[in-house]
């Protein structure tokens, strides 16, 4: 044979070592002689060495390549997350401004205000589901003008800090 072990089946008996052949009863329970112990020890050592030599591990170069790939992916992903965050902030500020503008419009219609009158933010707040926001998400204040076009404007500091992310500020 070429050193490969053949499979054993349930009913097949394994051959006993030469030192154990012919032993029955009390003698069979005794330890095998020194020659058998030595050959068994050699086989165990050979099996342990084979197990140790079969272990494989990652080399330092392979680990460095994986770390470099992860770093490259992170470097590509972080700017996208930053842009998405800025877009989200800009949309939130713009939505808040639109809601407040709509509340001022409703207040002006209900109370009969004409263009150029001063805006009562407390009266307009009753047309909002939330409280009146005097500061935007970036802690810059909204400018409240008179009734008519351009009633509420977003500060230029907010617009400049969120520039380049594709927000159309429109009339605000």
C-alpha positions in Angstrom: 0.0 0.0 0.0 1.0 3.6 -0.4 0.7 4.6 3.3 -3.0 5.4 3.3 -5.3 4.0 5.9 -8.2 1.9 4.7 -11.6 2.6 6.3 -12.7 0.2 8.9 -16.2 -1.1 9.2 -18.3 -2.0 12.3 -18.0 -5.7 12.0 -14.4 -5.8 11.0 -11.9 -6.6 13.8 -8.6 -4.9 14.1 -5.5 -7.0 14.4 -4.1 -7.1 17.9 -0.4 -6.2 18.4 1.9 -9.2 18.4 2.5 -8.7 22.2 -1.2 -9.1 23.0 -1.9 -12.2 20.8 -2.7 -15.3 22.8 -3.3 -13.4 26.0 -6.6 -14.2 27.7 -8.2 -13.6 31.1 -6.0 -11.9 33.7 -2.9 -11.8 31.4 -4.8 -9.8 28.8 -5.4 -6.9 31.2 -1.7 -6.5 31.9 0.3 -3.8 30.1 2.0 -4.8 26.8 5.7 -5.3 26.8 8.3 -2.6 26.3 8.6 -3.1 22.5 4.9 -2.6 22.0 4.8 0.5 24.2 7.8 2.0 22.3 6.1 1.5 18.9 2.8 2.9 20.2 4.7 6.0 21.6 6.4 6.5 18.3 3.1 6.4 16.5 1.6 8.9 18.9 4.6 11.2 18.4 4.3 10.9 14.7 0.6 11.8 14.8 1.2 14.8 17.0 4.0 16.0 14.7 1.7 15.7 11.7 -1.0 17.7 13.5 1.5 20.4 14.3 2.9 20.6 10.8 -0.6 20.8 9.3 -1.4 24.0 11.2 -1.5 27.0 8.9 -1.5 30.6 9.8 -1.7 34.0 8.1 1.5 35.6 7.3 2.3 39.2 8.2 2.1 40.2 4.6 -1.4 38.7 4.2 -2.6 40.5 7.4 -1.1 43.8 6.2 -2.9 43.5 2.8 -6.2 42.9 4.6 -5.7 45.9 6.8 -4.8 48.1 3.8 -7.9 47.0 2.0 -10.1 47.8 5.0 -8.4 51.2 5.3 -9.0 51.9 1.6 -12.7 51.0 1.9 -13.0 53.3 5.0 -11.3 56.1 3.2 -13.8 55.8 0.3 -16.8 55.5 2.6 -16.2 58.3 5.1 -16.5 61.3 2.7 -19.8 59.9 1.5 -21.1 59.6 5.0 -20.1 63.2 5.7 -21.8 64.5 2.6 -25.0 62.5 3.4 -25.0 63.9 6.9 -24.7 67.5 5.7 -27.5 66.9 3.1 -29.7 65.6 5.8 -29.0 68.6 8.0 -29.7 71.0 5.2 -33.0 69.3 4.3 -34.1 69.4 7.9 -33.3 73.1 8.2 -35.1 73.8 4.9 -38.2 71.8 6.0 -38.3 73.6 9.4 -38.2 76.9 7.6 -40.9 75.9 5.1 -43.2 74.7 8.0 -42.7 78.0 9.8 -43.3 80.0 6.6 -46.6 78.0 6.0 -47.6 78.7 9.6 -47.0 82.4 9.2 -49.1 82.3 6.0 -52.0 80.6 7.8 -51.8 83.0 10.7 -51.7 86.0 8.4 -54.8 84.7 6.5 -56.7 83.9 9.7 -56.0 87.2 11.4 -56.3 89.4 8.2 -52.7 90.5 8.2 -51.5 92.4 5.1 -48.1 92.5 3.4 -45.6 94.5 5.4 -47.1 93.8 8.9 -45.0 92.5 11.7 -45.1 88.8 12.3 -46.3 87.5 15.7 -44.4 84.3 16.1 -46.5 83.3 19.2 -49.7 83.6 17.1 -48.1 81.7 14.2 -46.9 79.0 16.5 -50.4 77.8 17.0 -50.4 76.6 13.4 -47.4 74.4 14.0 -47.4 70.9 15.5 -44.1 71.6 17.3 -42.8 74.7 19.0 -41.5 77.7 17.1 -37.8 77.3 16.3 -35.8 80.4 16.5 -32.5 78.5 15.9 -31.7 76.0 13.2 -30.0 72.7 13.6 -26.5 74.4 13.4 -27.5 76.9 16.2 -27.8 79.8 13.7 -30.9 82.0 14.0 -33.7 82.2 11.5 -34.4 85.8 10.4 -38.1 86.7 10.8 -39.1 89.5 8.5 -42.5 91.1 7.8 -45.6 89.3 6.3 -45.2 88.7 2.5 -42.5 87.3 0.4 -39.3 86.4 2.3 -41.1 86.2 5.7 -38.4 83.8 7.1 -34.8 83.4 5.9 -32.1 81.0 6.7 -28.8 82.6 7.9 -25.9 82.9 5.5 -23.7 81.1 8.0 -25.9 78.0 7.7 -25.9 78.2 4.0 -22.2 78.6 3.7 -21.4 75.7 6.1 -23.7 73.4 4.1 -22.6 74.6 0.7 -21.6 72.0 -1.9 -24.0 69.3 -0.9 -26.7 70.1 -3.4 -29.3 71.9 -1.3 -31.5 74.3 -3.2 -32.4 77.0 -0.6 -35.0 78.5 -2.9 -36.6 81.8 -1.5 -35.3 81.1 2.0 
